[in-house]
């Protein structure tokens, strides 16, 4: 992926300093990226966007032509996404669904339910009966994937003790419940197994093979028709090298080969970060540059209370410097002189670091910085109210 396009940079340059920080989303680039993902996937792979990555309504709308639906994980997401894209199928996942959320999702007519536990299955069955509605369910399995298989991933949701999904024996218990009285409103469609995030295409394919093989064996042992397997999301995004994109072409080719061995099976994926990360930018202004214990430190408007991603993942957010030549003050302009600089925000914590010892040709007080890859798990996952700084602006560019 390239850096910010001309429309993004032009908007950054024209914004008054008091309107920074600001998020800028390149909707045209998002649509093009999503269309490439869709084109790489075989016909029997459904593409759902995980709204938790970035639920901004203009992004949801921009994705509509490329995705088959949206995955939501709370009652709030359900209501928000249904309002933004009212015609779109929804899958409802996540642990800890409340009775109120279950009732709301039944009324909304969600397309698929990802059932996380036996208790959730019982609650859903009772609520579906009371609402007189049929419900299509996938049982979420926390599968053993082999020693060390997920040790190197950024986030692991399976293969170890977690709140996500059920151990294989609990899945079997749910299958027995579904075959008995009181569960007639629930229609079993298959298995959901999102086990990890941060996997490259080859690793994702290997995991998909294991999930499908386990699901096929489960169906054979318990005598039910397996029509769908959801292998989740978690496609790798490399913040250190934004050009190192997930290989969607190889991934799609591998999934096609997998599906060739299983006629009649539908696969579903639910990427989030790998879809929207590249379309978002966080632009801000350098407030000060100081030399501290042998290193240059730049302090910018905003910080990790606006874009928590680098603090959460422990990386440096990639950025571009936009020089501002005007300096209206009579005193000397502070600037970095070492060729490397740590970029910090305004918060009273040493963890408010956006980039650490990043290489720069030049950086001065008053210059602007445009952080790339800010389109996912950025604003929506941040601790906005800490120190009560102003919120950023939001700009949606479509040209």
Beta strands, then each sheet from edge to edge (+ up, - down):
strand 1: 22-26
strand 2: 45-50
strand 3: 69-72
strand 4: 89-92
strand 5: 112-115
strand 6: 135-140
strand 7: 155-156
strand 8: 186-192
strand 9: 196-197
strand 10: 228-232
strand 11: 266-269
strand 12: 280-292
strand 13: 295-300
strand 14: 319-322
strand 15: 340-344
strand 16: 353-359
strand 17: 368-371
strand 18: 393-397
sheet 1: 14+ 17- 12+ 1- 18-
sheet 2: 2+ 3+ 4+ 5+ 6+ 8+ 10+ 11+ 2+
sheet 3: 7+ 9-
sheet 4: 14+ 17- 12+ 13- 15- 16+
end
